[in-house]
Amino acid sequence: MPISPRTSAILARHVKRSCTKPRDVEAAHIRSVLPNWSDSVRRVPNLVLRSALFSAMGKDPRPYVVQLEIHSQGGISIMYTGVLLDQLDLDVWEAVLHIARFQELGAECRITAYQLLKVLGKTDSGKNRKVLSGQLSRITATALQLRVGDYAYEGSLIDEIYRDHGARSKSYVIRLNPKLLKLFEGDQFTDVDWSIRQELRGKPIAKWLHGFYASHANPFRLKIETLHRLCGSRAKSLDDFKTDLVKALDSLARASNAAGQPFSYAIEGALVRVKTTPSSSQRRHLANKC
């Protein structure tokens, strides 16, 4: 018996739904969008904050390294190839992530130097544009193998970047690896207060300490030697680093307390004890452990 046009149309719609629904489900499953966060913070993977990947080395020369094992807290493994990075580079990477959070990772993210500098809280000058260009190139020319627990990532911090000189605004075109999303799952990230970080400009050790301690709900005591290794300081001796550390902790305490986030510390022999203000999510984490 021949199929009527009406029946044929119904079957066609059914087949179309059967074919498209699995693809729609798959597309939703693989869609790589960072969870949104407020403009007052910068969201950073904990393995970045708990290691010397973006070190506190200051203005020291930057060697190019191949498969260097980066000092990190227990349970974190980082192998790095590229020019060594510092806290100023972290500011730029945070800014890129901050802007890219509104679209899928892997898609082209177009942004001007003016917009990036504005997010960084810097003036739009020729000097700042030149420095920014060098930082973006340095961050792109990296190769990493990262692992913490079941979370892992292998690739670059920025997959691709180029200048679109044909556009009126001469924008940057930036592409991030969708696999970066794995580093922002569960409790593997920290929202770092941007206003405090800005107050610590020019103080790389204080900036590193801010991120490090912000990533811990209840910081435990650490040796001065351990902090020296983890932050990537180039101080030639532990005594020199201790002097730098005290200054950095004082700066961090002033900036945090002024922002209404009490921070205190004490140095007991070779150990550093810190008391911070946990975030709301960290307070929930601590409550669940009780």
Sequence and secondary structure as in RCSB ss.txt:
>XXXX:A:sequence
MPISPRTSAILARHVKRSCTKPRDVEAAHIRSVLPNWSDSVRRVPNLVLRSALFSAMGKDPRPYVVQLEIHSQGG
ISIMYTGVLLDQLDLDVWEAVLHIARFQELGAECRITAYQLLKVLGKTDSGKNRKVLSGQLSRITATALQLRVGD
YAYEGSLIDEIYRDHGARSKSYVIRLNPKLLKLFEGDQFTDVDWSIRQELRGKPIAKWLHGFYASHANPFRLKIE
TLHRLCGSRAKSLDDFKTDLVKALDSLARASNAAGQPFSYAIEGALVRVKTTPSSSQRRHLANKC
>XXXX:A:secstr
    HHHHHHHHHHHHHHHHHHHHHHHHHH  B     TTEEEEEHHHHTBSSEE  TT    EEEEEE  B TT
EEEEEEEE EEHHHHHHHHHHHHHHTTSBTTS EEE HHHHHHHHT    HHHHHHHHHHHHHHHS EEEEEETT
EEEEE SSSEEEE TTSTT  EEEE  GGGGGGGSTT EEEEEHHHHHHTTT HHHHHHHHHHHT SS   EEHH
HHHHHHT   SSHHHHHHHHHHHHHHHHHHHHHTT   EEEEETTEEEEE    HHHHHHHHHH 
